[in-house]
Amino acid sequence: MSEGYLGRWRTERLARPGNGWHRTGDVGHLDGDGRLWVEGRVIHVIDTVDGPVTSVPIERAVERALVPVSMARAGRVAAVGVGPAGRATIVVVLEGLPGTSSGGLADEAASAAVRAAVDRPVAAVLVMPDMPVDIRHNAKIDRVAVADWASDLLAGGRVPGRGRRLRR
């Protein structure tokens, strides 16, 4: 919970619809010990046939799994949904794996490590040289742009090379 936005009265009114709670746009759950686990943003929830899936637990599991596969140079991980709402499939996108300059399908070892780490079906494991980030926060992956890129790639589209900007 937040005390509010300093001097941002309109934003404050929109974020607090009168009941004292502040809408952050984050999703998560409380565990049995009452701890809050933040699992991503509402906009990044993957709406699969089995129900909603949050991105952060998948990404953390993949990050832990890739360490022993000696992918020290591997960068960020994004779990995104590809396909229509209610039938989206999970696609895991890895950043900057050794030997990948233009992106595309991940190699067999990385794909196997990802699928073994994730407790849900993963439709594809892809690699992109540089993850797009949210323009307001350089550390936050722009999962909407990554999902668009993955959708285009899996539909037979062209893979942008290193140094080219992804379009939104």
N, C-alpha and C positions, 0 to 999 in steps of 0.2 A: 504494500500500500504506500502511496505517496502523499506528501502534504500538499502537493499541487504544483502548478506551473507559475513561477514568479512573474507577475505582470502580464500573463497570457490569459486574460479573462475569458475570451471566447473559447479558446482551446480547453480551458478548465471546465467550462460549462458543458462542452461536448463530451469530455472525458468522464465527468461525474454526473450521471443522469439523475441526480436527486437523492440517491440512497446512500451517499457517502463513500461508495466504492469507486475506485479509479480504474478505468479501462486501459490496460496496457497493451492489449493485443497478443499477449503471451499465452501459451497453453502449457499445461503440466498436470501433475497429480500430487496428492499427498500420500505418503507411504504409511505403513502401519505404525511408525514411530512419530507421525505427525510432521515429518519433514516435507518441504515443498521441493519438487523436482521440476524445473522448467525444461520443457521439451521442444521449444521452438515458438514460432509465431502462428497465429490463426491462419494467415494467408499461405503458410507453407504446409499445412496439414494435407496429407495425401488421402484422398477419398476413394478407397478401394472397395471391391465387392465384399470384403470381410469387415468393412467399417473404417473409421478414420485412423490414420497412422501418422505419428509425429516424426519429424526428421531427425531431431537431435539424438535420441537413443540409437538409431541406426548408425549415424555418423560416428558417435563415440565408440560403438562396438567395432566398426571398421577401422578406425584409427588405432585401437588397441591391437587388432588382428594383424595390421600391416607392419607393425614394428618388428616382430620376429622374422618377417619375410625379407628383411634387410632392404627395406625401401626407405632408407634414411632421407633421401632427397624428396620423397613424396610430400606434397603440400596439403592443402585443405581437401576436405571430403564434403560432398553435398548429396543428400538423399532427396530425390524429387519424384513427383508423379508425372507420368506420361499417359495421356489418354483422357477420355471424358470423365467428368465427375461421377463418382459412384462405380466406375469401372477402371479407374486409373491403375497403372502398374508401377511398381517401385523400380526406379533406375538409380544406381549409385554412380556418381561421377567423381573421379579422382583427379587431382591436380598434379601436374609436373612429375610423372613417373620417369625414371631414367629410360632413355631411348625413345621417348615419344615427343616429337616436335610439333606435329600438327593435330593430334587428337584422333579419336576414333575408339574402336573397341580395345579394352584392356587385354593384356596378355593372359595366358591361361593360368599362370600362378597367381596373379593379382585377382582374377575373377574367382578362382577357387577359394582364396583366402576371404574375400568379401562374402561370398555365398555361405561359407562355413560360419562366419561371424554373425550373420543376420538371421534372426529367428522367423523371418517371413520370406516368401518367394521374391527373388530379385530378377526382374525381367532382363536387365542388361547391366553390365559394368563398363563404363566408358571412361576415357581419359581426355582431359583438355589441358592445354599447356598453361593457361592462366585463367583462374576463376574470376568472373566479374564480381565486383563488390558493390555494395550499396553506396551511392554517391555521398551519403551523409556520414557513413562509418566505414572506413577503409577495411576494417577487420571483418565486417559482416558480409557473408556471401549473398549475392543477389540470386536467390534460388529461383525466382520467376524467370530471370534471364537464362539460368542454367537449364531449367525445364524446357524453355522454348528452344534452346540449342539442341538439347537431347531429342526433343520431338522431331525437329527438322532433320537431325542426323539419322535417326531411326527410320524416318520416312524416305530416306535416300537423298537427303540434301547434302550440300557441299560443306566440308569441314573448314572453318576459318583457320588460317595458319597463325603462327606466333606473331604477336605485334598487331594483329588486326583486332579491331574493337567489335564486340558483339552488339547487334542492334536489338533494341527492345521494342 
